[in-house]
Amino acid sequence: MSKGEVENEVKSKVESKVKRRGESKSGESSEAQSGDRTGEPAALIQVDSETAETDSAFGDDGVGDDSLSTQSLYSHITNFVYENGRRYHSYQQGAYWGPNDEVAQDNLDLYHHLFTQTLGGKLFLAPIGPDPQKVLDLGTGTGIWAMDFADEFPSAAVIATDLSPIQPSMVPPNLQFEVDDMCLPWTFHPPASFDFIHARCIYGCVADYPALYAQVLEHLKPGAWFQHAEISVVAVADDKSLEGTHLDRWGPLALEAGVKFGKSFSIAEDMEGFMRNAGFVNVERHMFPWPIGTWAKDPEMKRIGAYNRLGWEEGLEGGGRKKFTF
Ligand SMILES: C[S@@+](CC[C@H](N)C(=O)[O-])C[C@H]1O[C@@H](n2cnc3c(N)ncnc32)[C@H](O)[C@@H]1O
């Protein structure tokens, strides 16, 4: 599969969601219930001996009225910050390491596709039942997960929050995007009212996980579910093929950057412990290996590897710029 083919496939699959961005406001797994089952990493991924990894192809304006306060609030969240050719959020400026421009948004949408492929087309694994009433997505990014969820569960009133107002305005009627900092005290009323709270890829976004998880727990109805999905920033290989490579250095350097920034990038590794300590019960951990590149024998793994390699290639620059200048 060539890079062009992967790009086209991802594009067509997420197109219906992404094209809503044209109407954007701004112009631009672990899971736990409130028994244990521990998922093990899948067995060694078999290498496709016929694939040479030398394939060079992979080488509303938001202003509801014209009151001054609304306008100033609106400009406060949309006066994006530009640094080294990339665009960053302005609300809580500097709180998040990633850009929020078109390139970054495409990367988030690509990973959304990777996550859903990995889950066999599902958006989540938590056993939430067929008619959730109130659902929260933390750090929603482009909002693509929340839009898919709201489409699939019309019973649910879905709230999706982020520091950046980059989500489309043409969205399902049961979905509301809010610019909000999940790390501040939450203002949802009544607190224990959510059937499902979801977070994905908020690595390097949270300084105090015990505090965040305490708020999540407090806002779940009794018996409700929280799902947190993360990607490890540390690439590993079953053989020695990574040794001495730049990719091998990336993981430890990213972890070090998180320590300097005060927001950990090792949450994929640590979240199960944080959840248990916060008081969650029925905690389950599921781990899924993602190859980088098309070396796997299994066709599904090969496909996932193709997406993942594209994701790394297109995400590295945005992911690294701020991280490595802390
Ligand atoms: C890597 S992106 C993941 C986006 C989305 N969850 C997904 O899986 O596609 C992380 C998102 O978290 C948002 N974020 C970072 N810190 C945040 C905070 N304190 N409160 C709310 N959102 C935050 C960022 O703006 C960014 O959109």
The ligand as a Gaussian input file, in Angstrom:
#p B3LYP/6-31G(d) Opt

LIG

0 1
 C       -3.764000      14.871000      21.073000
 S       -5.253000      15.791000      21.039000
 C       -6.507000      14.511000      21.109000
 C       -7.844000      14.975000      20.578000
 C       -8.969000      13.949000      20.640000
 N       -9.245000      13.511000      21.981000
 C       -8.685000      12.780000      19.750000
 O       -8.474000      11.670000      20.248000
 O       -8.702000      12.973000      18.513000
 C       -5.348000      16.487000      22.658000
 C       -6.427000      17.529000      22.775000
 O       -6.564000      17.890000      24.152000
 C       -6.795000      19.278000      24.218000
 N       -6.393000      19.744000      25.554000
 C       -5.146000      19.847000      26.048000
 N       -5.180000      20.276000      27.311000
 C       -6.492000      20.484000      27.612000
 C       -7.175000      20.963000      28.756000
 N       -6.514000      21.314000      29.854000
 N       -8.526000      21.044000      28.719000
 C       -9.202000      20.698000      27.593000
 N       -8.613000      20.244000      26.480000
 C       -7.271000      20.143000      26.487000
 C       -5.943000      19.854000      23.112000
 O       -6.358000      21.136000      22.731000
 C       -6.118000      18.813000      22.009000
 O       -7.177000      19.120000      21.160000

